[in-house]
């Protein structure tokens, strides 16, 4: 049993003929045995924003969750430990 979550978002906007928003983002997360006492997971997020001159922002990681207590109504107490990675590439400024 596993859980896979994905998301894709795109934002575009103009005001008075001028571009005011242009952003694209996506994410994916994979949990193996999310209902178990030990649950390994991996995830990644990516973003691009032309107006902020952000060519790419990437964050990813992996780790494990240990469920300490789970009640019959679905509440739980857990502890997670993960290793994270981040990368960012910004576009060069336009010469004036």
ABEGO torsion letter per residue (X at the ends): XBBBBBBBBBBBBBBGGBBABBBBBBBBBBBBGAABABBBBBBBBBBBBAAAGBABBBBBEBBBBBBABBBAAGBBBBBBBBBBBBBBBBBBBBBX
